Amino acid sequence: MTDIKDKLGGLADKLKKETPKTPIQEVQPVRQTAAVKEEEAQLNVWIPKALLKRVKTYGVEYDASLKDISIDALKFFLDAKLKKST
């Protein structure tokens, strides 16, 4: 029992004599998001159930959201229409 007290007593004295070494942290600024998102608007449409089922199936197979599929489809459609008219 006295050995433990001697060891702990020596430790306490050692801690009192030495100043603790505090680690210095390097501060780095938070990175900004690379791409700024486009402003979005809501679109609600009624489509045939069979088409919705096909779109959902495609989304599951190719890991794509309904939003992404809709945006791609609308862009493709409008680009094709504009090419025909010019």
TORGUZA-171017 format. One record per atom (N, C-alpha, C): residue in three letters; residue number from 1; x, y, z. Coordinates in nm, 3 decimals. Layout:
N
r:Ala&k:NUM&px:X&py:Y&pz:Z $
...
# end
This chain:
86
r:Met&k:1&px:0.083&py:-0.119&pz:0.000 $
r:Met&k:1&px:0.000&py:0.000&pz:0.000 $
r:Met&k:1&px:0.087&py:0.125&pz:0.000 $
r:Thr&k:2&px:0.195&py:0.121&pz:0.072 $
r:Thr&k:2&px:0.283&py:0.238&pz:0.076 $
r:Thr&k:2&px:0.354&py:0.258&pz:-0.057 $
r:Asp&k:3&px:0.382&py:0.147&pz:-0.130 $
r:Asp&k:3&px:0.445&py:0.161&pz:-0.262 $
r:Asp&k:3&px:0.357&py:0.242&pz:-0.356 $
r:Ile&k:4&px:0.229&py:0.213&pz:-0.352 $
r:Ile&k:4&px:0.135&py:0.283&pz:-0.440 $
r:Ile&k:4&px:0.130&py:0.430&pz:-0.404 $
r:Lys&k:5&px:0.126&py:0.460&pz:-0.274 $
r:Lys&k:5&px:0.122&py:0.600&pz:-0.232 $
r:Lys&k:5&px:0.249&py:0.673&pz:-0.272 $
r:Asp&k:6&px:0.363&py:0.607&pz:-0.261 $
r:Asp&k:6&px:0.490&py:0.670&pz:-0.300 $
r:Asp&k:6&px:0.492&py:0.698&pz:-0.451 $
r:Lys&k:7&px:0.445&py:0.600&pz:-0.530 $
r:Lys&k:7&px:0.444&py:0.618&pz:-0.675 $
r:Lys&k:7&px:0.349&py:0.731&pz:-0.716 $
r:Leu&k:8&px:0.230&py:0.732&pz:-0.653 $
r:Leu&k:8&px:0.134&py:0.836&pz:-0.686 $
r:Leu&k:8&px:0.180&py:0.972&pz:-0.636 $
r:Gly&k:9&px:0.243&py:0.975&pz:-0.520 $
r:Gly&k:9&px:0.295&py:1.101&pz:-0.467 $
r:Gly&k:9&px:0.403&py:1.158&pz:-0.556 $
r:Gly&k:10&px:0.490&py:1.073&pz:-0.606 $
r:Gly&k:10&px:0.594&py:1.117&pz:-0.699 $
r:Gly&k:10&px:0.536&py:1.168&pz:-0.829 $
r:Leu&k:11&px:0.430&py:1.106&pz:-0.873 $
r:Leu&k:11&px:0.364&py:1.147&pz:-0.996 $
r:Leu&k:11&px:0.302&py:1.285&pz:-0.978 $
r:Ala&k:12&px:0.239&py:1.307&pz:-0.864 $
r:Ala&k:12&px:0.177&py:1.437&pz:-0.838 $
r:Ala&k:12&px:0.282&py:1.547&pz:-0.837 $
r:Asp&k:13&px:0.396&py:1.522&pz:-0.774 $
r:Asp&k:13&px:0.502&py:1.622&pz:-0.770 $
r:Asp&k:13&px:0.556&py:1.649&pz:-0.911 $
r:Lys&k:14&px:0.571&py:1.544&pz:-0.989 $
r:Lys&k:14&px:0.623&py:1.558&pz:-1.125 $
r:Lys&k:14&px:0.526&py:1.641&pz:-1.210 $
r:Leu&k:15&px:0.397&py:1.616&pz:-1.194 $
r:Leu&k:15&px:0.298&py:1.691&pz:-1.271 $
r:Leu&k:15&px:0.296&py:1.838&pz:-1.232 $
r:Lys&k:16&px:0.319&py:1.866&pz:-1.104 $
r:Lys&k:16&px:0.320&py:2.005&pz:-1.058 $
r:Lys&k:16&px:0.441&py:2.080&pz:-1.112 $
r:Lys&k:17&px:0.554&py:2.014&pz:-1.125 $
r:Lys&k:17&px:0.677&py:2.080&pz:-1.168 $
r:Lys&k:17&px:0.679&py:2.106&pz:-1.319 $
r:Glu&k:18&px:0.632&py:2.011&pz:-1.397 $
r:Glu&k:18&px:0.637&py:2.024&pz:-1.543 $
r:Glu&k:18&px:0.513&py:2.096&pz:-1.595 $
r:Thr&k:19&px:0.533&py:2.186&pz:-1.688 $
r:Thr&k:19&px:0.418&py:2.251&pz:-1.751 $
r:Thr&k:19&px:0.366&py:2.157&pz:-1.860 $
r:Pro&k:20&px:0.236&py:2.144&pz:-1.869 $
r:Pro&k:20&px:0.181&py:2.052&pz:-1.970 $
r:Pro&k:20&px:0.206&py:2.105&pz:-2.111 $
r:Lys&k:21&px:0.234&py:2.014&pz:-2.201 $
r:Lys&k:21&px:0.256&py:2.050&pz:-2.341 $
r:Lys&k:21&px:0.122&py:2.042&pz:-2.413 $
r:Thr&k:22&px:0.072&py:2.157&pz:-2.453 $
r:Thr&k:22&px:-0.056&py:2.159&pz:-2.522 $
r:Thr&k:22&px:-0.031&py:2.148&pz:-2.672 $
r:Pro&k:23&px:-0.103&py:2.061&pz:-2.738 $
r:Pro&k:23&px:-0.085&py:2.047&pz:-2.883 $
r:Pro&k:23&px:-0.141&py:2.169&pz:-2.955 $
r:Ile&k:24&px:-0.074&py:2.209&pz:-3.060 $
r:Ile&k:24&px:-0.119&py:2.322&pz:-3.140 $
r:Ile&k:24&px:-0.194&py:2.266&pz:-3.260 $
r:Gln&k:25&px:-0.318&py:2.310&pz:-3.272 $
r:Gln&k:25&px:-0.401&py:2.262&pz:-3.382 $
r:Gln&k:25&px:-0.386&py:2.354&pz:-3.502 $
r:Glu&k:26&px:-0.386&py:2.293&pz:-3.618 $
r:Glu&k:26&px:-0.379&py:2.369&pz:-3.742 $
r:Glu&k:26&px:-0.520&py:2.399&pz:-3.787 $
r:Val&k:27&px:-0.549&py:2.525&pz:-3.808 $
r:Val&k:27&px:-0.683&py:2.567&pz:-3.849 $
r:Val&k:27&px:-0.689&py:2.575&pz:-4.000 $
r:Gln&k:28&px:-0.788&py:2.507&pz:-4.058 $
r:Gln&k:28&px:-0.806&py:2.509&pz:-4.202 $
r:Gln&k:28&px:-0.945&py:2.561&pz:-4.232 $
r:Pro&k:29&px:-0.959&py:2.649&pz:-4.330 $
r:Pro&k:29&px:-1.091&py:2.702&pz:-4.361 $
r:Pro&k:29&px:-1.181&py:2.594&pz:-4.420 $
r:Val&k:30&px:-1.310&py:2.612&pz:-4.399 $
r:Val&k:30&px:-1.409&py:2.519&pz:-4.452 $
r:Val&k:30&px:-1.418&py:2.541&pz:-4.602 $
r:Arg&k:31&px:-1.417&py:2.432&pz:-4.676 $
r:Arg&k:31&px:-1.422&py:2.441&pz:-4.822 $
r:Arg&k:31&px:-1.562&py:2.478&pz:-4.867 $
r:Gln&k:32&px:-1.567&py:2.563&pz:-4.966 $
r:Gln&k:32&px:-1.695&py:2.600&pz:-5.026 $
r:Gln&k:32&px:-1.738&py:2.489&pz:-5.121 $
r:Thr&k:33&px:-1.867&py:2.477&pz:-5.142 $
r:Thr&k:33&px:-1.914&py:2.378&pz:-5.238 $
r:Thr&k:33&px:-1.867&py:2.419&pz:-5.377 $
r:Ala&k:34&px:-1.826&py:2.322&pz:-5.455 $
r:Ala&k:34&px:-1.767&py:2.349&pz:-5.586 $
r:Ala&k:34&px:-1.869&py:2.408&pz:-5.684 $
r:Ala&k:35&px:-1.984&py:2.348&pz:-5.691 $
r:Ala&k:35&px:-2.083&py:2.393&pz:-5.788 $
r:Ala&k:35&px:-2.201&py:2.458&pz:-5.716 $
r:Val&k:36&px:-2.245&py:2.569&pz:-5.770 $
r:Val&k:36&px:-2.362&py:2.636&pz:-5.715 $
r:Val&k:36&px:-2.485&py:2.576&pz:-5.783 $
r:Lys&k:37&px:-2.582&py:2.536&pz:-5.703 $
r:Lys&k:37&px:-2.702&py:2.474&pz:-5.760 $
r:Lys&k:37&px:-2.787&py:2.578&pz:-5.833 $
r:Glu&k:38&px:-2.849&py:2.530&pz:-5.939 $
r:Glu&k:38&px:-2.943&py:2.616&pz:-6.010 $
r:Glu&k:38&px:-3.067&py:2.634&pz:-5.925 $
r:Glu&k:39&px:-3.133&py:2.746&pz:-5.945 $
r:Glu&k:39&px:-3.259&py:2.770&pz:-5.876 $
r:Glu&k:39&px:-3.362&py:2.671&pz:-5.930 $
r:Glu&k:40&px:-3.443&py:2.616&pz:-5.842 $
r:Glu&k:40&px:-3.538&py:2.513&pz:-5.882 $
r:Glu&k:40&px:-3.681&py:2.562&pz:-5.866 $
r:Ala&k:41&px:-3.770&py:2.503&pz:-5.944 $
r:Ala&k:41&px:-3.913&py:2.529&pz:-5.935 $
r:Ala&k:41&px:-3.985&py:2.395&pz:-5.936 $
r:Gln&k:42&px:-4.104&py:2.394&pz:-5.879 $
r:Gln&k:42&px:-4.178&py:2.269&pz:-5.868 $
r:Gln&k:42&px:-4.263&py:2.246&pz:-5.993 $
r:Leu&k:43&px:-4.273&py:2.118&pz:-6.032 $
r:Leu&k:43&px:-4.353&py:2.079&pz:-6.148 $
r:Leu&k:43&px:-4.437&py:1.959&pz:-6.107 $
r:Asn&k:44&px:-4.568&py:1.971&pz:-6.122 $
r:Asn&k:44&px:-4.659&py:1.860&pz:-6.093 $
r:Asn&k:44&px:-4.731&py:1.822&pz:-6.222 $
r:Val&k:45&px:-4.725&py:1.695&pz:-6.257 $
r:Val&k:45&px:-4.791&py:1.649&pz:-6.379 $
r:Val&k:45&px:-4.862&py:1.517&pz:-6.351 $
r:Trp&k:46&px:-4.966&py:1.492&pz:-6.428 $
r:Trp&k:46&px:-5.035&py:1.364&pz:-6.424 $
r:Trp&k:46&px:-4.988&py:1.284&pz:-6.545 $
r:Ile&k:47&px:-4.938&py:1.162&pz:-6.519 $
r:Ile&k:47&px:-4.892&py:1.076&pz:-6.627 $
r:Ile&k:47&px:-4.958&py:0.940&pz:-6.612 $
r:Pro&k:48&px:-4.963&py:0.861&pz:-6.719 $
r:Pro&k:48&px:-5.023&py:0.727&pz:-6.709 $
r:Pro&k:48&px:-4.948&py:0.641&pz:-6.607 $
r:Lys&k:49&px:-5.024&py:0.556&pz:-6.536 $
r:Lys&k:49&px:-4.965&py:0.469&pz:-6.433 $
r:Lys&k:49&px:-4.856&py:0.379&pz:-6.490 $
r:Ala&k:50&px:-4.880&py:0.327&pz:-6.609 $
r:Ala&k:50&px:-4.783&py:0.236&pz:-6.671 $
r:Ala&k:50&px:-4.650&py:0.307&pz:-6.696 $
r:Leu&k:51&px:-4.658&py:0.434&pz:-6.739 $
r:Leu&k:51&px:-4.535&py:0.511&pz:-6.764 $
r:Leu&k:51&px:-4.462&py:0.538&pz:-6.633 $
r:Leu&k:52&px:-4.536&py:0.571&pz:-6.529 $
r:Leu&k:52&px:-4.475&py:0.595&pz:-6.398 $
r:Leu&k:52&px:-4.405&py:0.469&pz:-6.348 $
r:Lys&k:53&px:-4.468&py:0.355&pz:-6.368 $
r:Lys&k:53&px:-4.407&py:0.229&pz:-6.326 $
r:Lys&k:53&px:-4.277&py:0.203&pz:-6.402 $
r:Arg&k:54&px:-4.277&py:0.232&pz:-6.533 $
r:Arg&k:54&px:-4.156&py:0.214&pz:-6.613 $
r:Arg&k:54&px:-4.044&py:0.307&pz:-6.566 $
r:Val&k:55&px:-4.080&py:0.431&pz:-6.535 $
r:Val&k:55&px:-3.980&py:0.527&pz:-6.489 $
r:Val&k:55&px:-3.922&py:0.484&pz:-6.355 $
r:Lys&k:56&px:-4.008&py:0.440&pz:-6.264 $
r:Lys&k:56&px:-3.960&py:0.394&pz:-6.133 $
r:Lys&k:56&px:-3.870&py:0.271&pz:-6.147 $
r:Thr&k:57&px:-3.908&py:0.180&pz:-6.235 $
r:Thr&k:57&px:-3.826&py:0.060&pz:-6.258 $
r:Thr&k:57&px:-3.689&py:0.099&pz:-6.313 $
r:Tyr&k:58&px:-3.688&py:0.193&pz:-6.406 $
r:Tyr&k:58&px:-3.561&py:0.242&pz:-6.461 $
r:Tyr&k:58&px:-3.476&py:0.303&pz:-6.349 $
r:Gly&k:59&px:-3.539&py:0.381&pz:-6.263 $
r:Gly&k:59&px:-3.467&py:0.445&pz:-6.153 $
r:Gly&k:59&px:-3.404&py:0.345&pz:-6.058 $
r:Val&k:60&px:-3.476&py:0.237&pz:-6.030 $
r:Val&k:60&px:-3.421&py:0.133&pz:-5.941 $
r:Val&k:60&px:-3.305&py:0.061&pz:-6.009 $
r:Glu&k:61&px:-3.321&py:0.029&pz:-6.136 $
r:Glu&k:61&px:-3.217&py:-0.044&pz:-6.209 $
r:Glu&k:61&px:-3.089&py:0.037&pz:-6.225 $
r:Tyr&k:62&px:-3.103&py:0.167&pz:-6.250 $
r:Tyr&k:62&px:-2.987&py:0.251&pz:-6.279 $
r:Tyr&k:62&px:-2.953&py:0.349&pz:-6.165 $
r:Asp&k:63&px:-3.013&py:0.329&pz:-6.050 $
r:Asp&k:63&px:-2.986&py:0.410&pz:-5.930 $
r:Asp&k:63&px:-3.002&py:0.559&pz:-5.961 $
r:Ala&k:64&px:-3.116&py:0.595&pz:-6.015 $
r:Ala&k:64&px:-3.145&py:0.734&pz:-6.050 $
r:Ala&k:64&px:-3.277&py:0.774&pz:-5.985 $
r:Ser&k:65&px:-3.285&py:0.899&pz:-5.942 $
r:Ser&k:65&px:-3.409&py:0.947&pz:-5.880 $
r:Ser&k:65&px:-3.508&py:0.988&pz:-5.988 $
r:Leu&k:66&px:-3.635&py:0.996&pz:-5.950 $
r:Leu&k:66&px:-3.738&py:1.040&pz:-6.045 $
r:Leu&k:66&px:-3.708&py:1.182&pz:-6.092 $
r:Lys&k:67&px:-3.657&py:1.263&pz:-6.002 $
r:Lys&k:67&px:-3.621&py:1.401&pz:-6.037 $
r:Lys&k:67&px:-3.514&py:1.403&pz:-6.146 $
r:Asp&k:68&px:-3.408&py:1.326&pz:-6.128 $
r:Asp&k:68&px:-3.299&py:1.323&pz:-6.226 $
r:Asp&k:68&px:-3.347&py:1.269&pz:-6.361 $
r:Ile&k:69&px:-3.428&py:1.165&pz:-6.357 $
r:Ile&k:69&px:-3.480&py:1.107&pz:-6.481 $
r:Ile&k:69&px:-3.567&py:1.208&pz:-6.553 $
r:Ser&k:70&px:-3.653&py:1.278&pz:-6.479 $
r:Ser&k:70&px:-3.742&py:1.378&pz:-6.540 $
r:Ser&k:70&px:-3.663&py:1.492&pz:-6.601 $
r:Ile&k:71&px:-3.562&py:1.541&pz:-6.531 $
r:Ile&k:71&px:-3.480&py:1.651&pz:-6.583 $
r:Ile&k:71&px:-3.409&py:1.608&pz:-6.711 $
r:Asp&k:72&px:-3.349&py:1.490&pz:-6.709 $
r:Asp&k:72&px:-3.280&py:1.441&pz:-6.829 $
r:Asp&k:72&px:-3.376&py:1.424&pz:-6.946 $
r:Ala&k:73&px:-3.494&py:1.369&pz:-6.919 $
r:Ala&k:73&px:-3.592&py:1.346&pz:-7.026 $
r:Ala&k:73&px:-3.640&py:1.479&pz:-7.085 $
r:Leu&k:74&px:-3.667&py:1.578&pz:-7.000 $
r:Leu&k:74&px:-3.713&py:1.707&pz:-7.050 $
r:Leu&k:74&px:-3.603&py:1.778&pz:-7.130 $
r:Lys&k:75&px:-3.480&py:1.771&pz:-7.085 $
r:Lys&k:75&px:-3.369&py:1.833&pz:-7.159 $
r:Lys&k:75&px:-3.351&py:1.766&pz:-7.295 $
r:Phe&k:76&px:-3.356&py:1.632&pz:-7.295 $
r:Phe&k:76&px:-3.341&py:1.557&pz:-7.420 $
r:Phe&k:76&px:-3.453&py:1.593&pz:-7.518 $
r:Phe&k:77&px:-3.576&py:1.599&pz:-7.468 $
r:Phe&k:77&px:-3.692&py:1.631&pz:-7.552 $
r:Phe&k:77&px:-3.679&py:1.771&pz:-7.612 $
r:Leu&k:78&px:-3.646&py:1.869&pz:-7.527 $
r:Leu&k:78&px:-3.637&py:2.007&pz:-7.576 $
r:Leu&k:78&px:-3.520&py:2.026&pz:-7.672 $
r:Asp&k:79&px:-3.408&py:1.961&pz:-7.645 $
r:Asp&k:79&px:-3.294&py:1.970&pz:-7.737 $
r:Asp&k:79&px:-3.329&py:1.911&pz:-7.873 $
r:Ala&k:80&px:-3.399&py:1.798&pz:-7.872 $
r:Ala&k:80&px:-3.439&py:1.733&pz:-7.998 $
r:Ala&k:80&px:-3.537&py:1.822&pz:-8.075 $
r:Lys&k:81&px:-3.631&py:1.884&pz:-8.006 $
r:Lys&k:81&px:-3.729&py:1.971&pz:-8.071 $
r:Lys&k:81&px:-3.661&py:2.095&pz:-8.130 $
r:Leu&k:82&px:-3.565&py:2.150&pz:-8.057 $
r:Leu&k:82&px:-3.496&py:2.270&pz:-8.107 $
r:Leu&k:82&px:-3.409&py:2.238&pz:-8.228 $
r:Lys&k:83&px:-3.350&py:2.120&pz:-8.232 $
r:Lys&k:83&px:-3.267&py:2.081&pz:-8.347 $
r:Lys&k:83&px:-3.353&py:2.064&pz:-8.472 $
r:Lys&k:84&px:-3.476&py:2.011&pz:-8.455 $
r:Lys&k:84&px:-3.565&py:1.991&pz:-8.570 $
r:Lys&k:84&px:-3.611&py:2.125&pz:-8.627 $
r:Ser&k:85&px:-3.635&py:2.222&pz:-8.540 $
r:Ser&k:85&px:-3.688&py:2.351&pz:-8.586 $
r:Ser&k:85&px:-3.582&py:2.438&pz:-8.652 $
r:Thr&k:86&px:-3.455&py:2.411&pz:-8.630 $
r:Thr&k:86&px:-3.350&py:2.494&pz:-8.692 $
r:Thr&k:86&px:-3.291&py:2.432&pz:-8.815 $
# end
